[in-house]
Amino acid sequence: MNLAAQDIRHNLGRFALTAIGIGLLLMIVLGMSGIYRGMIDDALVVVDGIGADLWVVQRGTRGPFAEISRVPANLEDRVRAVPGVERARSFVSHSVQREHHGQPLRMTVHGLSWPEDKGGWTKLAAGRPLAQAHYEMIADASLGLGLGEQVRLGKDFYTVVGLTKGMVSSGGDGIAFFTVSDALAVQFDASGESIRLERAARFGRALGQDVGQSQPALAERGKGLATGIPALGPPQVSAVTVAVAPGIDPQAVAEVIAAWPDVSVHTRDAQEQLLVRGMIDKARRQIGLFRILLVVISTIIMSLILYTLTLDKIHDIAMLKLMGARNRMIIGLILQQALLLGALGFGIAWLLGGWVFPRFPRRVLITPGDLWTLAVVVILISVLASLVGIWKAARVEPNKVLS
């Protein structure tokens, strides 16, 4: 007869409620591990998808994902001239929030270099890549948009031609892919009145200078489109992605470009480290602290329950010792209960988490390694929690049965 099973049957209600409580705590521990892994995967999804060897950004900045970066659009042509460069493409990244059907719609806009990059590398779940230079977009399913739906951004309407799954930014916003020109149009959209005022200001500044008074035609030109004024030029992009030719060392190409005074260069690995250690480092540390607290709380709860169960059977333990039972049998009784309690909690955490985690607003990525790690942690806290009960049982004297 298994004494641990008999004792659990005698205190089934208390044991079951404790197992459920431990299971919920362990589920949160497992979920936090999955949230952290999901954040890393979300942060790197675009960097891994584009597959660029180098990222050329504004001098002194850390790239388009960590902070604002502005480089001239013609930088793409300069980079192509560097020996060893196989491909160079412009890239735009920024976040917008608009109202769609009366609800707030927040997205991270990524501009792809059309027509070289049509978004075929994205995780398309439905639809197709971009097929024209303007007014098409690929949206992540988390944005709640449907195929063929039109979204107004700025003064234009964009049709959703493709839907991705699991492509969100490190902040949790769904990513929408446009061509670079459309992404810039969305980013630098301005109202008609602000455009009129800016043109009037340019005209006034031109008349305030000698060149504007001696050449009125130049002042009149200042009232026109900004793109028609050579000194102003086209809008700037966020970065230029570079693919190095096979057999060429990316670091050697990076050193050449980094010598230019207006840009900084980051390798693919460096860009990933900037994302992981910079943008989500605080979240990682905070999640880690919560995991430690929950493990400690689980250990304390299990210790209290096992200690209470031990107190309830002090008379029985004394009787067993009086009949000649060794301490090893008593220790095995308490340790088996602790391990069974931990195993039930782990099972509840695994089953309940598999049902709950897909419904979280942020992606929860659970790997087999996380499950094995949690299993080892459960064994450790079960053993530690049993020590209090074992200590109490070991101090019970056989003559306690007479009291």
N, C-alpha and C positions, 0 to 999 in steps of 0.2 A: 504494500500500500504506500503511495506517495504522500508523505505528510504535507508537502507544500500544496498539492492539489486539493487535499481535504480541507486545509485551512482556507484556501481561496474560495472553495465552495461554501464554507461557513460564512465568509465575509464578501460574498459575491458582489453585492451592490456597491459597497465602498471601493472595492478593487476595480470594478468596471468604470465607475465615475472617475477614479484617479487615472486609469488608462486613457480615457477619452481626453481628460485635461492635459495629460502629458503629450498625447498625440497631437492636440491642437498647438501646443507650444513648439513641438518638433516640426510641425507643418510650417509654422512661421519661420523657424530657423532655416528650413529647406527652401522656403519661398524667398527669403532674403538672399540666399546664395544664388538662386535662379534669377532674381531681379538684377543682381550685380553682373552676372554673366550676360544677361540680356542687354544691359546698358553698354557693355563692352562691344557686343556683337552689333548693336545698333550704331554705335559710334564709328565702327570700322567698315560698315557695310558699303559705303560709297567709295572709300579709299581702296578697299579690296576689289570692288566691282570695276572701277576705272582701270586699275592695274598699272598706273603710271609709276615709272622708276624715280622721277624727280618732280617736286612741286616748286615752281618759281613764284614767289610772292613779293609783296612790298617789303622794302628794306626795313629790317628790325622787327617785323611781325612774325607770328607763329603759324600763319596759314589761314585759309578761308573759313575753317571750322572753329578755330579757337578765338579769332578776333577778326575785325574788319581789315581787309587787305584791298588795296587799289593799285593796279598796274595798268599801263596803257595797252590798248588792244593790239597795237603793232608790235608789242613785245613778242608775240607769237612768231612773227617773221624773223626777228633778231635771233631767237632761240634756234630756229630751223637752220640758221647759217653756222651754228657751232658744230665742229667735226664730231662725229659719233652720235648725233641726234637723229633718230629715225623718224620720230613723229612729235609734233608740238601742237597742242590744242588749247584754246581758251576755255576757261571755266568760271562760272558765276555762282555764287551762293549767298542767300540772304533769307530772312524770315519775314513773312507778311501775315496780317490778320485782317480779314474782310468779313462782311456779312453776306451770308448765302441762305436764301429762303427764310430770312428772319432769324437765323442762328449764326453765332460767331464761327468763322472758319479760319483756323490758324494752320499755316503750312510752312515748310522750309522749301524755298524755291531753288532748284539747281538748274543752271543753264548749260546745255551741252553744245559742243562745237559742231554745228550743222555744216555740211552734210556728212562729215567724217564719222561723227558719233550720233547715231539715231536712237540710242537708248536700248539697243538690243541686248546689252549685258545685264539690264535690270531684271529683277525677279518677277517677270510677267506671269500673272495668274490668269489673265484674260485680255483680249484685245491684241494690239500690235504696237510696234515701235512708231516713232514719229516718221511721217511720210511727206511732210511739207515744211517749209521754213517758218511758217507763221500760223498762229491760232490753233495749235494742237498741244496737248499736254498728256503726260503719263502721270497718274495719281496713285498713291498708295490707298489700299482698301480702308485703312483706318480713318481716312478723311470722310468716309461716308458718301462718296460720289459714285455715280454709276456710269457705265459705258454709254457714250453718246450724249452725256449731260454737258450742258454749257455753263461755264463759270465766268462771271464778269470780274476782270481784274484791271483796274484803271479804266481806260476808255474802250477796251476791246473785250470780246467774248472768246473764250478758249474752249474747245471741245475735248472732252476726255476720250482718248482713243485707246488707252491701255490702262490696265490696273495691275499694280504690284501688290505683293504681300510680304510683310515683315521688313519694309524699308522705311524706317523712321530715323529722325535725327537723335543725337545724344540727349536732347531735351524732351524727347517723346513725341515731337510733332511729326505728322506724316510728311513724306517728301513728295514733291511734285516736280516733274522734269519737263523743261521747255527747251527751245533752242536758245542760244546765247542772246540773240537779238530780242526775242520775246521776254526773256528774263530781265534784261536791262530795261526794256520798256515798262515792265511792271515795277521795277525798283525805282526808276527815276520818273515815274508818272507824276505830273503836276496839273493842277487845275488851270483852266483857260485864263483866269484872272491873274494867277501868279506868273504865268508865262508872259502875259501882256505887260505886267509891271516890271519884270526883268528886262524885257526888250526896251521899255521906256527908260529904265535906269542905264542900260548900255548906251542908248542914244544920248542921254544927258551927260554921261561921262566922256563920250567922244567929243561933244560940243565944247566941253570944258578944257579941252587940250588944243594946242595949236594945230595939230594935224587934222582934227575934226573941223576946225574953222576954215583952214585953207583947202581941205578936200571934203566938201559936204557929202560926196558920194560914199565916202567911208563911214560917215556917221549914219547915213541912211541904211547902209548894209548892216550896221549893228542892230537895227530894228528887225532883222530877219531871223531865220532859223539859226540856232546855235551851231548846228552841224555844218552850216554854210560858212562859218567863220574859221579860217585855218588855225588861228591862235587858240581856239577853244577845243576843237577836235571832238571825236566821238566819246561816248561814255566809257569809263574805265571798267575793266573786268576784275574779278577777284584773284585769279591766279592763272598760270599757264602750266598745264601738265605735260611732262616730257617722257617719251619712251626712248630708251637708248637702244642702239643697234646691237644685234647679237654679237657677243665676243668683246664688247666694249665695257670697260669698267665704269659704272655709274658715278663713282666717287670722282674719277678724273674729269668727267664732263661737269659735275657739280662744282668742282674747283674753278673751272674756266668761267662758268656763269656767275659764281659767287664773287668773282673779281670785279664785276660791274658795280658801280656805286649806287645804283637805284633799286637793287633787288636782293633778296635772300633766297637761298636754295635749301630745301629739306628733302632728304631721301624718303622713300616710302616707309622704312622702319622708323625714321625720326618723326614723321608725321603721325604714325600710329602711337608712338610713345607720348607725343604731345597731347594727343586726344585722351589716352588712358590716364596718364599721370597728371594732366592739367585739368581737363574739363570734368572728369568724374572721380578725381582723387578724393575730394572731401566726401562725396557720396559713398565711396568705397570704405573709407575709415568709419563713417557714421554707421553704415550697415554692419561692419565688423563689430563695432561696440555693441550694437543691439543684439547681434548673434551671441556674443559672449554673455550678455546679461540674461538672455533667455535660457541659455544652457545652465547658468548658475541657478536661475529660478527653478528650472526643471529638476535639478539635483536636490535643491532644498525641499521642494514639494515631495519628491519621491522619498527623501530621508524622513520627513515628518510622517508620511503615511506608513512606511515600514516600521518606524519607531512606535507608532500607535498600534499597529498590528502586533508588534512584539509585546507591548504592554498588555494587550488584551489576552495574550496566551502565556503570561508569566507562570500561572498555576500549572498549565500543561507542560511548559518547559521544565519546571521543577520536578514534576512527576516523571518525565522522561529521564532526567538525571538521576532521580531516586531509583529508577528501574535499571540503571546502568548505562544509559545512552551516553555516548561520548560527545564532546563539544563539536567534533567534526560533523556529526549528524545535525546538530542544532544550527551550525553555521551554514550547512548545505541547504537546510530548510529556508532560511532567510535569503540566502544568495539566489536560490532558484526563484523565489517570489520576485526579487528585484529584477532578475534577468527576464522573467516572463512579463513583468510590468513594462520594462523597456521595449521588449519585442512587440507587445501589443501596441504600445505608443508609436513605435516606428511604422508598423503596418497601417495604423489609422492615418498617420501623417502622409504616407505614400499614397494610399487610396484616395483620401480626401483631397490631397493636393492635386492629384491627377484630374480631379473634377473641377476644382476651384481655380487653379492657376490659369487655364486658358481664358477665363472670364475677367482677368485683371486688365486694367487699362494699359499697363506697360507689359511688354513681353517678358515672361518668366522662362528662362532657358535652364532646364535641369539636365545634367549630364550623368552618366553612370558613375563617374568619379565622385560627384556630389553625394550620390546615394551611398556609396561605399564609405565615404568619409563620415557621413551622418551615422551609419551603422556602427563604426568604430567609436564615435562619440557616445552613442547610446550605451554601448557595452561599458565604457569607462564610467559614465555617470551612474549606471546601474550598480556597478561594483562599489563606487564611492558612496552612493546613497545607502547601500546595505551595511556600511561600516557602523553606523550609529546603532542600528538594530542588533548587529552582531555584538557590539560592545555591551549593550544592555543584557542580551541573552547570556553572554559569557559570565556576567556578574551574578546571575541568579544562583542561589544556593539550593540544594535539594530539600533542605528543611523548610523552604518557603511553602511547600505543599501543606504543611501543618498550620499555617497562619490563615 
